[in-house]
Each structure stands twice: as C-alpha cells, then as structure tokens.
Amino acid sequence: MALPEKSVRGKINELVRSYCVANELKFGEVWGKVYAEFRYRYSIDLKRRAKNRGMKVLDLVEDMDKMDELFAVASVVCGID
C-alpha cells in the first residue's frame, strides 16, 4: 500500500520542529519568528487575524490558501532557502 504524500502543513510542522530540536529552541519562539516574517513579507498578521476569527493560525492559512507562501517563509526562517 502506498503512503500518502505529506501535506504542505505537515511539511511546515516537520521543518519547524526539526529546526527547534536541532538548535534547542522553543517551538513558540520559532513559530513567532515565522509569523512575524510572514507579516513583513505579505502584510498579513496571521496571529491577529486568526484570533479575530476564533481560528488556529494554520487553519486560517489553509482557509486563505497561503500554505505554500508560509512554507517558503518557514524555509527562510529555518535556513533552508
């Protein structure tokens, strides 16, 4: 049986977690940097918008169809660009 491919959301989570473990950083700290960098590049405050809509940030990103953009930003923050 073939395994399903990882979703972009899964790839982002894996990337951030691996980066945190490798660099002994707190997950929240790195996610904060990812969201801040996204805000600077796309002028969208994901955390605030998600809070205002009563959603989790990654759920909002999926709703906005911005998961590829978030993966690109996470790659830069985690030094994989």
N, C-alpha and C positions, 0 to 999 in steps of 0.2 A: 504494500500500500504506500502510495506516495505521500510525503509530508506536505502540508500546505505551506506556501511561502509566508515569510514574516510580513506583517503589515508594516507600513511606514511608522505607525505609532509604536509598534513593538521594537522596531529598529532604533527609534529615538530613545526609548526607555533603556534598551540594552547599551547604547552608546554612552548615555549619561551615567548609568550605573557602573559600567566598566571604567570610565574616566574617574569617577569618585573613588572607587576601590583602589585603582592604580595610584592615585595621588593622595589617598587618605583624606578626602574632602567630604563634607556633609552634603547629602543629596539636596536638601533645601537651598543650600548656598549655590550650588551649580545650576539648579533649575532657575533660581533667581537671576543668575547671570544670563542664562539662555533667554528668559522672558524679557530682560532689560535690553539685550542686544536686538531681539525681535522688535521691540518698541522703537529703538533708534533707527532701525533699517526700514521698517514698514509703517511707522507712525500709528501703531495699534497697540494699546495697552491691554494685553491678553488677560492679565490678572484682574484688572479693574472691570473689564467688560464681562468676564466670566462671573465675577462676584455680583455685578448688577443683574445678571440674568439667572442667578442661582444655579450656575453650572460649574463643573470641574473644568479647569483650563484646557486639558487635552480634548474634552468633549466639545468645547467651543471651537477649538482649532479644527476639529473634524467637521463641525457644522459649517464653518467658514470656508472649508476646502483649502486650508492653508498648511496642511501637514507636510507637504514637500518643502515649503518655504521654512517651516520650523526645523525640519531635518537639516536643511542647508545651514541654518543659523547654529544649531546644536553642533554640527560638524566643525564650524569655525571656532566656537567656544571651546570645544574639546580637542582642538588642534588636529583635526582630520581633514582639513581642506586641501 
